[in-house]
């Protein structure tokens, strides 16, 4: 992923999870929204990169919560 594409995906992920609020979004749906043209393995890898490499401004921990269903950390 290039820097510009990565930034767009990060912003899109934040927007999707902000709209989903407390219910969160299933990882499969997020992958389909952000990587509609990619196969499952490539989309899964892209999402994992966003979730686990995401810099966090929070002192309280991770920006994203959940394994199967992703949510924003309310903290």
N, C-alpha and C positions, 0 to 999 in steps of 0.2 A: 504494500500500500504506500502510495506517495504521501507526503506530508499534507497536501491539500485535501486529498481524499480521506485520509485518516481524520483530519479535523472535522470534515463534514459528517463523517460517520459518528464521531464523538458527540457533536452537537445534535445530530438526529437522535441518537440513543438517549441523551439527556432530555430532549423534547418528548420523545415517546414515553419515557418513564414518568416525566412530570405530568403528562396528561393522564396516564394510567393511575396515578396517585397510589393509594394504599393497596389496590388490587394487584398492581404490578402487571408485568407482561411475561407470558411464556417465552422461553428462549427460542423456540421454533418460530414463533410469530416475529420476534425481533429479527431473527436471521432472514426470514422471508421479506421483511420490510427493507432491511439494509443491504442485502445481497440477493436480490431476486434473480439475477442471472447466473449465480454461482451454484455449484453442487453443494450438497449438505456438508461435506467435510471441509470444504474451503470456507463456507459461511460460518461454521462452528469455530474454526480457527480464527477468523476475523473477529468474531464476537468475543472469544476468549482474550484476544489481544487487547480489545477495547476495555474489557472489564478488569483484567488483571494488571494492565500496564498503565491504566488511567491514573494520572497524577491526582492526588486528593488534597484539597485545601482544608480538610477536616482534621482537627486534632483528635477527634473521638474514634477514628477508625476508617473503614472502607466507605467509599462513596456509594457503592452498590451492595445490596443485600440479596440473599437468596441464591439457590442453586438452579432449580428448574424454572422458578418464576423470579424474575428480576424486579427489584424495587429500588427506589432511591432511599438512601439512609436519611431518616427524618431529622437526625441530629445535625 
